[in-house]
Amino acid sequence: MEYKRLVEIYEKLESTPKRLQKTAIIAEFLGKVSAEEAPRVVLLLEGKVFPDWNESKLGVASKIVVKALGSATGIPHDKVENEWRKMGDLGSVAESLIAKKKQSTLAFAELKVAKVFDNIQKLASLAGEGTVERKISLITELLSSASPKEARYIIRTVLEEMRVGVGAGAMRDAIIWSNFGKEIGLEENEVTSREEYNKISDIVQNAYDMTNDFGEVAKIAKSKGISGLKNVGLSVGRPLKVMLAIKVKDIGEGFERCGRPCMFEYKYDGFRIQCHKDGKKITLYTRRLENVTSQFPDVVECIKKHVRGDSYILDSEAVGIGKNGYLPFQSISQRIKRKYGIEEMSKKFPVELNVFDIISHNGQNYLNEPFSKRRNILEKIISPLKGRIVVSRGLITDSEKEAERFYKASLSDGNEGLMIKKLDAPYQPGARVGFMVKLKPTMETLDLAIIGAEWGEGKRSSWLSSFTLACRDDEGNYLEVGKVGTGIKEKEEEGVSFAQLTRLLKPIILSQKGREVTVKPKVVVEITYEEIQKSPTYKSGYALRFPRVVRLREERSTEDVSTLDMVEKLYREQKG
Ligand code: AMP
């Protein structure tokens, strides 16, 4: 397929903010795409070339794009930079410079989707000496045969900044409409059988929760239909979305949601690890499905020795552990991204694995088995070793008093609170369905993305400061809710520091005007505040009063950024 056909779709998608229209545009287009082409096309529509669970990183900074634009057009580097400063967005710069160049040379080659996709994927596989030059030449090659509009979207994809507003919901619905429109009586975008629609929607969503790849889902839907999607099962070694929890206000509400009796467990302040064992191979994934196996050789060893079974998938929380008990998450967060000195780190910052769920064991799928049974299996197959690996501490009770006591014990042991779990519930990947809920004493914080900042003044001039925070809406748009400077430290050893944030943000700067920069929404911070107020200034319609950074959420992806719905809900709740 020619890339220009995809570009037409990008343009159509950009021309409407309405989710239903976007869904219809994608659905119509997918109808014309073959099963073989579907994986590439779907990922590119989502603005990426790897599914979320794939840890490959394109690693293309704006500077590389500026150089590629220079070499594709012959325009001197400083002129390209000037244009960038004027226009702000490198996609638009690419479009305008390629247009100028094309007027003089008029060389057009038909760019194929596969070529664009493969070249961009290759960017991630480069390593070692000469990487930057090779990246520049892969991008230059594409730009040299691109039309101005194609150049615009190639650059946006390379920078992982597609911004045409295709969220997971729209993609799922588009796959349903384009493949099963007839079954569900879909006429002129009107669903005539809601029940049937929900049934199919669940099947498609489930296939996605198992694969984390709409490209794969679209291919199966096209080639094997509903029965194929139903058969998308667990695959040990491939991560699946973790089950999430909603918050409750007290033990009483916990019982209401999870039934009586239910399970109360310590809510450890660590980070989630999904452990897969397939024969001899052990793989560890974070909550955002990043492969962190090499960062945690100590955990791998420990699982090998203390968990019985040839193959399994476990769900767990790794917690930092010091001489006097649990340590807060910040103390071990640096281990997640660490690339060198791993052995040393594992000795300096040991973790205890608190296993709380099992999804499969020796080829048996336990997703639909009740939680009580899954927990029993865990207790049978794990030989606990305190400080290294244990089954999470839990209590089954129907008594509020006992539960309260357990809650206090958890807090005084240095934990965040309690998880409360429904004994007869299945494991539901991804959805916040209330099969488990969380109880914490602190005010609900928000996880927000940094989308802008300002260069500091005086002695702070090499640091970014005053960070613009955003929540997100269903379509994946980022909406401002305020600016924060409080809670960030001058000294690195004291916590989240200006230097650390500057290091993280500098490579993802998208545009700069005076001292103000906009950045890709990649860095997530946890924020407390005094109050949420209505605001006409910010796009979200809300502003945080006295926001303060609590910690960097390195283990969170932008998918975890608090939604506008959540901000609205907290606003209403504080008003009672
Ligand atoms: P939150 O991060 O506030 O949404 O709370 C849910 C998170 O708590 C989960 O994603 C886990 O990482 C973590 N957690 C800690 N202890 C447990 C436990 N016993 N059961 C389930 N999740 C836990």
Boltz pocket constraint, residues with backbone or C-beta under 6 A from the ligand:
constraints:
  - pocket:
      binder: B
      contacts: [[A, 243], [A, 244], [A, 245], [A, 265], [A, 266], [A, 267], [A, 268], [A, 269], [A, 270], [A, 271], [A, 272], [A, 287], [A, 316], [A, 317], [A, 356], [A, 392], [A, 393], [A, 419], [A, 438]]
      max_distance: 6.0
